[in-house]
């Protein structure tokens, strides 16, 4: 079922791309897709943690507010110490700090992750407003190395290789040669590997690592078991609380990494970063990617496809002149459709089981 979902999402992504290529000529330019990869990298990174949490049957609504906290703390430390690495470290540490709080309240106090992280979201937003007085914090040192984290690219790599193509001259050619003659001609294939954005490289590395963890390790199998049936998971000896605590740590830490990337875009810590529906976009992409809201189902590959479908749709709408606030309507509709389709798939699966038995 997971493989069918991924194939269906890939087809849907190609349909979305094809639609906007026909509607907007700029959508056929390769540069646009490189920019899309750069823009979607923070969403991809944050979606990794949300995917794992939702598979375990939990949720984290504080990731959007984490962007603001990470950015403000990072740039504030830049300005107060003049030390770029210390600023980056302190910004990243906000992730596990918030993750520990969320994880403790959910796993030790038995609070709902929805209520807990919603409370965290408002608390973090309020804290950031107090820290900044609702004024963006700009990097006074203008660290170019920090800006490279978002704007940097690899060097384009040209390539050229020869591909021998054997083919046969049809008989007869001419009458003095009564048999086919095999001839080999080289085909020259040349081109250039484009410059890959640094955020994309970071996102790909993290996706590969966590996809391996989720699909090939005992820890990953335990995550699925917890989401599928938490009671049975406890009976089988799985330490449910500890695993969920780790997942909240991962989610908040990856959100902090996303916050660093977004902050590096302008070297500014924005008090309202992520306020325009960052967590909604990520959760909608994860659900669209096939992760069950009740837990136990979904893959990271599906989430990646979901993020790019959402991202391509948003970018295409921008090219067509649709405003950001109107794009939120599309994001909300996509999420509702994704939940509806998931419910249909679940009912069909249940019906097949009953018919099979």
C-alpha positions in Angstrom: 0.0 0.0 0.0 2.9 2.4 0.8 4.5 1.7 -2.5 1.2 2.4 -4.4 0.8 5.6 -2.5 4.3 6.8 -3.4 3.8 5.9 -7.1 0.4 7.8 -7.0 2.1 10.8 -5.5 4.9 10.8 -8.1 2.2 10.8 -10.8 0.4 13.6 -9.1 3.6 15.6 -8.9 4.3 15.2 -12.6 0.7 16.2 -13.3 1.1 19.4 -11.2 4.4 20.2 -12.9 2.9 19.6 -16.4 -0.1 21.9 -15.6 2.1 24.8 -14.5 4.5 24.3 -17.4 1.5 24.7 -19.8 0.2 27.7 -17.8 3.4 29.5 -17.0 6.4 29.4 -19.4 8.8 30.2 -16.6 7.9 26.9 -15.0 9.8 25.0 -17.7 13.2 26.6 -16.7 15.6 24.5 -14.8 16.6 27.4 -12.6 13.1 27.5 -11.2 13.4 24.0 -9.9 16.7 24.6 -8.3 15.2 27.6 -6.5 12.2 25.4 -5.5 14.6 22.9 -4.0 16.3 25.6 -2.0 13.0 27.1 -0.8 11.6 23.7 0.1 14.6 22.5 2.1 13.5 24.0 5.5 10.1 22.4 5.0 11.7 19.0 4.1 13.9 19.1 7.1 11.1 20.0 9.5 8.8 17.4 7.9 11.2 14.6 8.8 10.6 15.0 12.5 6.8 15.5 12.0 6.6 12.3 9.9 8.2 10.2 12.6 6.1 11.7 15.3 2.9 11.2 13.4 3.7 7.6 12.6 4.1 7.2 16.4 0.6 8.7 16.8 1.8 12.1 18.1 1.9 15.7 16.8 4.1 18.8 17.2 2.4 22.2 16.4 5.3 24.2 17.8 7.7 23.9 14.9 6.6 27.1 13.2 7.3 29.1 16.4 10.6 27.3 16.7 11.7 29.1 13.5 11.3 32.5 15.1 12.9 31.5 18.4 15.9 29.9 16.7 16.4 32.9 14.4 16.1 35.5 17.1 18.4 33.7 19.5 21.0 33.1 16.8 21.2 36.7 15.6 21.0 38.1 19.1 24.1 36.0 20.1 25.8 37.2 16.9 25.3 40.8 17.9 26.2 40.4 21.6 29.3 38.3 21.2 30.5 38.7 17.6 30.9 35.0 17.5 29.2 33.3 14.6 29.7 29.7 15.7 28.5 30.4 19.2 25.3 32.0 17.8 24.7 29.0 15.6 25.2 26.6 18.5 22.9 28.6 20.8 20.2 28.8 18.1 20.4 25.0 17.5 20.2 24.3 21.3 16.7 25.9 21.4 15.5 22.9 19.5 16.4 20.1 22.0 15.4 22.4 24.9 11.8 22.8 23.6 11.8 19.2 22.6 12.6 18.1 26.1 9.8 20.2 27.5 7.3 18.8 25.0 8.5 15.3 25.5 8.4 15.4 29.2 4.9 16.8 29.4 3.6 14.2 26.9 5.4 11.1 28.1 5.8 11.8 31.9 2.7 13.9 32.6 0.4 12.1 30.2 -0.7 15.3 28.4 -2.0 15.4 24.9 0.6 16.3 22.3 -1.9 18.4 20.5 -2.6 20.6 23.6 1.0 20.5 24.8 2.6 21.7 21.6 -0.2 24.2 21.0 0.7 25.7 24.4 4.4 25.6 23.5 3.6 27.4 20.3 1.9 30.3 22.0 4.5 30.4 24.8 7.4 30.6 22.3 5.6 33.2 20.2 5.1 35.3 23.4 8.7 34.9 24.5 10.0 36.0 21.0 7.7 39.0 21.1 9.1 40.1 24.5 12.7 39.5 23.3 12.3 41.6 20.2 9.5 44.0 21.0 8.2 42.9 17.6 11.2 44.3 15.8 13.3 42.1 13.5 16.8 41.4 14.8 19.4 42.1 12.1 22.9 40.6 12.1 25.2 43.6 12.6 28.3 41.5 11.8 27.1 40.5 8.3 28.6 37.0 8.5 28.9 35.9 4.9 29.7 32.3 6.0 26.3 32.2 7.7 24.5 33.6 4.7 26.3 30.9 2.6 24.3 28.3 4.6 21.2 29.3 2.6 22.5 31.0 -0.5 25.5 28.8 -1.2 25.7 26.3 -4.1 28.1 23.7 -5.3 30.2 24.4 -8.4 28.6 23.2 -11.7 30.4 20.1 -12.9 30.7 19.6 -16.7 30.8 16.0 -18.0 31.4 14.2 -21.2 31.6 10.5 -22.0 31.4 8.2 -25.1 28.7 5.6 -25.5 29.5 3.0 -28.2 26.5 2.1 -30.2 26.8 -1.2 -32.2 24.5 -1.5 -35.2 24.3 -3.6 -38.3 24.0 -2.4 -41.9 21.0 -4.2 -43.4 21.7 -6.9 -46.1 22.6 -6.6 -48.9 25.1 -3.7 -49.1 26.2 -3.8 -52.0 25.8 -7.1 -53.8 29.6 -7.8 -53.3 29.0 -8.1 -49.5 26.5 -10.9 -49.0 26.5 -10.7 -45.2 25.8 -8.0 -42.5 28.7 -6.0 -41.2 28.7 -4.9 -37.5 29.9 -1.4 -37.1 30.5 0.5 -33.8 30.1 4.3 -33.6 30.6 6.4 -30.5 27.9 8.6 -29.3 29.1 11.6 -27.3 27.0 12.6 -24.3 28.0 15.8 -22.7 26.4 18.3 -20.3 26.7 19.9 -16.9 25.7 18.8 -13.4 24.0 22.0 -12.2 24.9 23.9 -9.0 23.1 22.2 -6.1 21.9 24.6 -3.3 23.6 23.9 0.0 20.2 23.7 1.9 19.2 20.9 -0.5 22.3 18.9 0.1 21.7 19.2 3.9 18.1 18.2 3.4 19.0 15.2 1.3 21.6 14.0 3.8 19.1 14.1 6.6 16.4 12.5 4.6 18.7 9.6 3.7 19.8 9.1 7.3 16.3 9.2 8.8 14.8 7.1 6.0 17.3 4.4 6.8 16.5 4.7 10.5 12.8 4.5 9.9 12.8 1.7 7.4 15.8 -0.4 8.3 16.4 -0.3 12.0 14.8 -1.7 15.1 14.1 1.8 16.4 12.1 2.5 13.2 10.1 -0.7 13.5 9.3 0.3 17.1 8.0 3.6 16.0 5.5 1.9 13.6 4.6 -0.5 16.3 3.8 2.3 18.8 1.6 4.1 16.2 -0.1 0.8 15.2 -1.1 -0.3 18.7 0.5 1.4 21.7 -0.9 -1.1 24.2 0.5 -4.0 22.3 3.8 -2.2 21.9 4.1 -1.8 25.7 3.2 -5.4 26.3 5.9 -6.5 23.8 8.5 -4.6 25.8 8.9 -1.5 23.8 9.7 1.5 25.9 7.0 3.8 24.4 7.7 6.8 26.6 11.4 6.9 25.9 10.9 6.6 22.1 8.3 9.3 22.0 10.6 11.5 24.1 13.4 11.0 21.6 11.0 11.8 18.7 10.0 15.1 20.3 13.7 15.9 20.6 14.3 15.1 17.0 11.3 17.1 15.8 12.3 20.3 17.7 15.9 20.0 16.8 15.2 19.6 13.1 12.8 22.6 13.3 15.7 24.5 14.8 17.9 23.5 11.8 15.1 24.8 9.5 15.0 28.0 11.5 18.8 28.5 10.9 18.3 28.1 7.2 15.5 30.6 7.0 17.4 33.0 9.2 20.5 32.7 7.0 18.4 33.8 4.0 18.4 37.4 5.2 20.7 37.3 8.3 17.7 38.5 10.2 15.8 37.0 13.1 12.1 37.6 12.4 9.7 37.6 15.4 7.0 36.4 13.1 8.9 33.7 11.2 6.7 30.7 10.4 3.6 32.6 11.5 2.0 32.3 8.0 1.2 28.6 8.3 4.6 26.8 8.4 3.4 24.0 10.6 0.2 23.7 8.5 2.2 23.4 5.3 4.4 20.7 6.8 1.6 18.7 8.4 -0.5 18.9 5.2 2.4 17.7 3.2 3.0 14.8 5.6 -0.7 13.8 5.5 -0.7 14.2 1.7 2.4 11.9 1.7 0.4 9.1 3.2 1.1 9.3 6.9 -1.9 8.3 8.9 -3.3 10.8 11.4 -4.0 7.8 13.7 -0.4 6.6 13.4 1.3 3.4 12.3 1.4 4.2 8.6 3.4 6.3 6.2 6.9 6.7 4.8 9.5 9.5 4.5 9.6 9.1 0.7 5.9 9.9 0.6 6.4 12.9 2.8 9.1 14.2 0.4 6.8 13.9 -2.5 4.0 15.6 -0.5 6.3 18.5 0.3 7.2 19.0 -3.4 3.6 18.7 -4.5 2.7 21.4 -2.1 5.8 23.5 -2.9 5.3 23.2 -6.7 1.6 24.2 -6.3 2.5 27.2 -4.2 5.3 28.4 -6.5 3.1 27.9 -9.6 0.3 29.9 -8.0 2.8 32.7 -7.2 3.8 32.8 -10.9 0.1 33.1 -11.7 -0.2 36.1 -9.4 -2.1 34.4 -6.5 -1.3 36.1 -3.2 0.2 34.3 -0.2 -3.0 34.5 1.9 -5.0 32.9 -0.9 -2.4 30.1 -1.1 -3.2 29.2 2.5 -6.7 28.4 1.2 -5.2 25.9 -1.3 -3.0 24.4 1.5 -6.0 23.9 3.7 -8.0 22.3 0.9 -5.1 20.0 0.0 -5.0 18.9 3.7 -8.7 18.2 3.8 -8.6 16.3 0.5 -5.6 14.3 1.7 -7.4 13.3 4.9 -10.5 12.4 2.9 -8.5 10.2 0.5 -6.7 8.5 3.5 -10.1 7.7 5.0 -11.3 6.2 1.8 -8.1 4.1 1.5 -8.6 2.9 5.1 -12.2 1.9 4.5 -11.3 0.1 1.3 -8.5 -1.8 3.1 -10.9 -2.8 5.9 -13.5 -3.9 3.4 -10.9 -6.1 1.5 -9.9 -7.7 4.8 -13.5 -8.6 5.6 -14.1 -10.0 2.1 -10.9 -12.0 2.3 -11.9 -13.5 5.6 
